[in-house]
Amino acid sequence: MRLGKLAGLGLFLFTIVLAGNFPASGQDTSAVDGAIKERLAGFLKAYNSRNAANLSDFFTDNARLIDVDNRVIQGKAEIGKQFATGFAVSSNYTLESTIESIRYISDDVAQVEGVSTLKAPNEAAIVNRFTSLVSKKNNVWKLAEIRDLPSAPEDVLPADRLKELEWMIGDWVDQKGDMKIFTSVKWGENKAYLTRTTTYNAGEPDSFSSLMVLGYDGQSGQIRSWQFDSNGGRGEAVWNRATDDSWILHASGCQANGSPNSMTQVVTIAGKDAFTTRSYDRIIGGEIAPDLDLVTLVRKAPTVGGAPAAKPVTPAPAR
């Protein structure tokens, strides 16, 4: 686990451990199952109330938490302190887990392996593999060790990698001077990528359009986009998250005649139904071009009862 920011991940894995059945060969497990379920209910109550003191009681005295960097927290007292620190920080993460195997080492010790995913709205999922040891003493199952392991690339779904950009899905409009911009963002098949179609001055003699595909590049470990426009130009960009609500794009490409284009663009969420862009260091057709002022796009209001959609909002001049 990532000790600190992700405090609580190992505890969720323990929840899943307790939820499993450990059938020893030839042994009636019904009584054990009941004890495990009762223990799980108590653990869930403590976890959901973010009660670190109660949670530490679910560990053995000498339990260990080992993260992917091999950092170790030893003993349930220290584990309790770690989770108290984690719970002091506001978080909207939730955790899910899949158990892949449960193996008895003895009647009182079991090893559990699986995959756990930490999720939050508009955040990329954090996925770890784990190996846990649970032991039973005085007929009570407790956690003896959790070891987090790096996840395999295939453990992370494409949609989870793009979760941080899910807010973009929908229809967006902007009107800046004589330029009218209509943008639509949708999930691609299996939520493996996003598509963005943009039309400028639709129906006018100077209209043109573009298609962008955004996806996770497994080779570079980054979110990238590829764009083509109706004038024959193309471009690509790397999306780097700068803050909780902004991204920096380093883009390059060319026009139809092969002359180079490049720029740096900042995309910022501006509330639930708006986002802005600013573009710097622009090279258009091999020549230096001025920066682009703030552009604000607002979510297009749905058509109700056949009435026309609301007009685009004209952004205030950049300050």
C-alpha positions as CSV (number, residue, x, y, z in Angstrom):
1,M,0.0,0.0,0.0
2,R,1.0,3.6,-0.3
3,L,1.6,4.5,3.3
4,G,0.0,7.8,4.0
5,K,-2.1,9.0,1.2
6,L,-3.7,5.6,0.6
7,A,-4.0,4.6,4.3
8,G,-7.0,2.4,4.4
9,L,-6.3,0.3,1.3
10,G,-4.9,-2.6,3.3
11,L,-7.8,-2.5,5.7
12,F,-10.2,-2.8,2.8
13,L,-8.3,-5.9,1.6
14,F,-8.8,-7.3,5.1
15,T,-12.5,-6.7,4.7
16,I,-12.5,-8.9,1.6
17,V,-10.3,-11.5,3.3
18,L,-12.8,-11.8,6.1
19,A,-15.7,-12.0,3.7
20,G,-14.2,-15.2,2.1
21,N,-14.8,-18.8,3.2
22,F,-11.8,-20.9,4.2
23,P,-13.0,-24.5,3.8
24,A,-10.5,-26.9,5.3
25,S,-10.7,-30.3,3.8
26,G,-13.2,-32.6,5.7
27,Q,-14.1,-29.9,8.2
28,D,-17.5,-28.4,8.8
29,T,-17.0,-24.6,8.2
30,S,-20.4,-23.4,9.1
31,A,-19.4,-22.2,12.6
32,V,-16.3,-20.5,11.2
33,D,-18.3,-18.9,8.5
34,G,-20.6,-17.3,11.1
35,A,-17.7,-16.0,13.1
36,I,-16.1,-14.5,10.1
37,K,-19.3,-12.8,9.0
38,E,-19.8,-11.4,12.5
39,R,-16.2,-10.2,12.6
40,L,-16.6,-8.6,9.1
41,A,-19.7,-6.7,10.2
42,G,-17.8,-5.2,13.1
43,F,-14.9,-4.3,10.9
44,L,-17.1,-2.6,8.3
45,K,-18.8,-0.5,11.0
46,A,-15.4,0.6,12.3
47,Y,-14.0,1.3,8.8
48,N,-17.0,3.2,7.6
49,S,-16.9,5.4,10.7
50,R,-13.2,5.9,10.0
51,N,-12.4,4.7,13.5
52,A,-8.6,3.8,13.5
53,A,-8.6,2.6,17.1
54,N,-11.2,0.0,16.5
55,L,-9.6,-1.0,13.2
56,S,-6.3,-1.8,14.8
57,D,-8.0,-4.5,16.9
58,F,-8.5,-6.5,13.7
59,F,-4.8,-7.0,13.4
60,T,-2.5,-9.4,15.3
61,D,-0.1,-7.7,17.8
62,N,2.8,-8.1,15.4
63,A,1.0,-7.6,12.1
64,R,2.9,-6.0,9.2
65,L,1.8,-3.7,6.4
66,I,4.3,-3.8,3.4
67,D,3.8,-1.4,0.5
68,V,5.0,-1.6,-3.1
69,D,8.2,0.1,-2.1
70,N,8.9,-2.4,0.6
71,R,8.3,0.1,3.4
72,V,7.0,-1.7,6.5
73,I,4.7,-0.7,9.4
74,Q,5.1,-3.2,12.2
75,G,2.6,-3.8,15.0
76,K,-1.1,-3.0,15.4
77,A,-0.4,0.1,17.5
78,E,1.7,1.6,14.6
79,I,-0.9,0.5,12.1
80,G,-3.6,2.2,14.1
81,K,-1.5,5.4,14.1
82,Q,-1.0,5.2,10.3
83,F,-4.7,4.9,9.7
84,A,-5.5,7.7,12.2
85,T,-3.2,9.9,10.1
86,G,-4.9,8.8,6.9
87,F,-8.4,9.3,8.3
88,A,-7.5,12.8,9.3
89,V,-7.3,13.8,5.7
90,S,-10.6,14.2,3.8
91,S,-11.0,11.6,1.1
92,N,-13.8,10.5,-1.3
93,Y,-12.0,7.3,-2.4
94,T,-13.8,4.0,-2.3
95,L,-12.2,0.6,-2.7
96,E,-13.1,-2.5,-4.5
97,S,-11.3,-5.9,-4.5
98,T,-11.3,-9.2,-6.3
99,I,-10.0,-12.3,-4.6
100,E,-8.2,-14.6,-7.0
101,S,-7.1,-17.4,-4.6
102,I,-7.4,-18.4,-1.0
103,R,-5.0,-21.1,0.3
104,Y,-4.8,-22.8,3.7
105,I,-1.3,-23.0,5.1
106,S,-2.7,-24.7,8.2
107,D,-6.0,-24.9,9.9
108,D,-5.4,-21.5,11.5
109,V,-3.5,-19.6,8.8
110,A,-4.6,-18.8,5.3
111,Q,-3.0,-16.9,2.4
112,V,-5.2,-14.7,0.2
113,E,-4.2,-13.1,-3.1
114,G,-6.1,-10.7,-5.4
115,V,-6.4,-7.3,-6.9
116,S,-7.7,-4.1,-5.1
117,T,-8.8,-0.9,-6.8
118,L,-9.0,2.5,-5.2
119,K,-11.5,4.8,-7.0
120,A,-12.8,8.4,-6.7
121,P,-14.8,10.6,-9.0
122,N,-12.7,12.3,-11.7
123,E,-9.6,10.5,-10.5
124,A,-7.5,7.8,-12.2
125,A,-8.0,4.5,-10.5
126,I,-5.1,3.1,-8.3
127,V,-4.7,-0.6,-8.6
128,N,-2.5,-2.9,-6.5
129,R,-2.1,-6.7,-6.3
130,F,-1.9,-8.0,-2.8
131,T,-1.0,-11.0,-0.8
132,S,-2.4,-11.3,2.7
133,L,-2.0,-13.7,5.7
134,V,-4.8,-14.2,8.2
135,S,-4.5,-16.2,11.3
136,K,-7.0,-17.5,13.9
137,K,-6.4,-17.3,17.6
138,N,-9.0,-18.0,20.3
139,N,-11.4,-18.7,17.4
140,V,-11.0,-15.1,16.0
141,W,-9.5,-14.4,12.6
142,K,-7.1,-11.5,12.5
143,L,-4.8,-10.0,9.9
144,A,-1.1,-11.0,10.3
145,E,0.3,-9.4,7.1
146,I,-0.7,-7.4,4.0
147,R,1.8,-7.0,1.2
148,D,1.0,-4.8,-1.7
149,L,2.5,-5.6,-5.1
150,P,2.7,-3.6,-8.3
151,S,-0.3,-4.3,-10.5
152,A,0.0,-5.8,-14.0
153,P,-0.9,-3.4,-16.8
154,E,-3.9,-5.6,-17.7
155,D,-5.3,-5.2,-14.1
156,V,-6.2,-1.6,-14.8
157,L,-9.2,-1.1,-17.2
158,P,-8.8,1.6,-19.8
159,A,-11.9,3.4,-18.4
160,D,-10.2,3.5,-15.0
161,R,-7.1,5.1,-16.5
162,L,-9.2,7.8,-18.2
163,K,-11.5,8.4,-15.2
164,E,-9.9,11.8,-14.5
165,L,-11.2,13.0,-17.9
166,E,-14.7,11.5,-17.6
167,W,-16.1,15.0,-16.7
168,M,-15.5,16.0,-20.3
169,I,-18.3,13.7,-21.6
170,G,-21.2,15.6,-23.0
171,D,-21.9,18.4,-25.5
172,W,-20.2,21.8,-25.2
173,V,-20.6,25.2,-26.9
174,D,-18.8,28.5,-27.1
175,Q,-19.1,31.7,-29.1
176,K,-16.2,34.0,-29.3
177,G,-16.8,36.9,-31.6
178,D,-17.9,35.5,-35.0
179,M,-16.5,32.0,-34.1
180,K,-19.1,29.5,-33.0
181,I,-17.7,26.2,-31.5
182,F,-19.6,23.0,-30.9
183,T,-17.9,20.1,-29.2
184,S,-19.1,16.6,-28.3
185,V,-17.2,14.2,-26.2
186,K,-18.2,10.5,-25.9
187,W,-16.8,7.2,-24.7
188,G,-15.5,4.9,-27.4
189,E,-16.3,1.2,-27.5
190,N,-15.8,-0.7,-24.2
191,K,-14.8,2.7,-22.7
192,A,-11.3,2.1,-24.0
193,Y,-10.9,5.7,-25.3
194,L,-12.7,9.0,-25.6
195,T,-13.7,10.7,-28.9
196,R,-14.1,14.5,-29.2
197,T,-15.7,16.0,-32.3
198,T,-15.5,19.8,-32.8
199,T,-17.2,21.9,-35.4
200,Y,-16.3,25.6,-36.0
201,N,-18.9,27.9,-37.7
202,A,-21.1,25.0,-38.8
203,G,-23.0,25.9,-42.0
204,E,-20.8,28.9,-42.8
205,P,-18.3,29.1,-45.8
206,D,-15.4,29.1,-43.4
207,S,-16.6,26.1,-41.3
208,F,-14.2,23.2,-40.5
209,S,-14.2,20.3,-38.1
210,S,-11.8,18.1,-36.2
211,L,-11.8,14.6,-34.6
212,M,-9.7,13.8,-31.5
213,V,-9.2,10.4,-29.9
214,L,-7.9,10.3,-26.3
215,G,-6.5,7.2,-24.8
216,Y,-4.0,5.7,-22.5
217,D,-0.6,5.0,-24.1
218,G,0.6,1.8,-22.5
219,Q,4.1,2.3,-23.9
220,S,4.7,5.7,-22.4
221,G,2.4,5.3,-19.4
222,Q,0.7,8.6,-20.3
223,I,-2.7,9.9,-21.6
224,R,-2.3,11.0,-25.1
225,S,-4.6,12.5,-27.8
226,W,-4.5,12.3,-31.6
227,Q,-6.3,14.8,-33.7
228,F,-7.2,15.2,-37.4
229,D,-9.0,18.2,-39.0
230,S,-11.0,18.7,-42.1
231,N,-8.3,20.9,-43.6
232,G,-5.9,17.9,-43.7
233,G,-3.9,18.9,-40.6
234,R,-3.1,16.5,-37.7
235,G,-1.7,16.8,-34.2
236,E,-1.0,14.9,-31.0
237,A,-0.6,15.8,-27.4
238,V,0.4,14.5,-24.0
239,W,-2.0,15.3,-21.2
240,N,-0.3,15.9,-17.8
241,R,-2.5,16.6,-14.8
242,A,-1.2,19.8,-13.1
243,T,-3.8,20.2,-10.3
244,D,-7.0,18.6,-9.2
245,D,-8.9,20.5,-11.9
246,S,-6.3,21.4,-14.6
247,W,-4.3,19.7,-17.2
248,I,-1.3,20.8,-19.3
249,L,-1.1,19.7,-22.9
250,H,2.1,19.7,-24.9
251,A,0.9,19.4,-28.5
252,S,2.6,19.2,-31.9
253,G,1.6,18.4,-35.4
254,C,1.5,19.8,-38.9
255,Q,-0.7,21.4,-41.4
256,A,-1.8,19.7,-44.7
257,N,1.3,21.0,-46.4
258,G,3.6,19.6,-43.7
259,S,4.5,22.9,-42.1
260,P,4.8,22.4,-38.3
261,N,2.4,23.4,-35.5
262,S,3.0,23.3,-31.8
263,M,1.6,24.8,-28.6
264,T,1.2,24.4,-24.9
265,Q,-2.4,24.4,-23.7
266,V,-3.9,24.6,-20.2
267,V,-7.4,23.0,-19.7
268,T,-9.1,23.9,-16.5
269,I,-12.5,22.8,-15.0
270,A,-14.5,25.9,-14.2
271,G,-17.4,24.4,-12.3
272,K,-19.8,21.6,-13.0
273,D,-20.8,22.8,-16.4
274,A,-17.9,24.7,-17.8
275,F,-14.2,24.5,-18.6
276,T,-11.6,26.9,-20.0
277,T,-8.6,26.7,-22.3
278,R,-5.5,28.9,-22.7
279,S,-2.9,28.4,-25.4
280,Y,0.7,29.5,-25.2
281,D,4.0,29.2,-27.2
282,R,2.1,28.7,-30.4
283,I,3.8,27.8,-33.7
284,I,1.4,27.8,-36.6
285,G,2.7,26.8,-40.1
286,G,6.2,27.2,-38.9
287,E,5.7,30.8,-37.7
288,I,5.3,32.2,-34.2
289,A,1.7,33.0,-33.5
290,P,0.1,35.0,-30.6
291,D,-1.2,33.3,-27.5
292,L,-4.9,32.5,-27.4
293,D,-6.9,34.3,-24.8
294,L,-9.2,32.4,-22.4
295,V,-11.8,30.3,-24.1
296,T,-14.7,29.2,-22.1
297,L,-16.9,26.2,-23.1
298,V,-20.2,25.5,-21.3
299,R,-22.2,22.4,-21.3
300,K,-25.0,22.5,-23.9
301,A,-28.4,22.6,-22.3
302,P,-30.7,19.7,-23.4
303,T,-33.6,20.4,-25.7
304,V,-36.8,20.2,-23.7
305,G,-40.2,19.7,-25.4
306,G,-38.8,20.7,-28.7
307,A,-37.7,24.1,-27.5
308,P,-34.3,25.3,-28.8
309,A,-31.3,24.8,-26.6
310,A,-30.0,27.7,-24.6
311,K,-27.6,30.0,-26.4
312,P,-23.9,29.6,-25.8
313,V,-22.4,31.9,-23.1
314,T,-20.0,34.4,-24.4
315,P,-17.0,34.4,-22.1
316,A,-15.7,37.6,-20.4
317,P,-12.5,39.0,-21.8
318,A,-9.3,37.6,-20.4
319,R,-7.7,39.6,-17.6
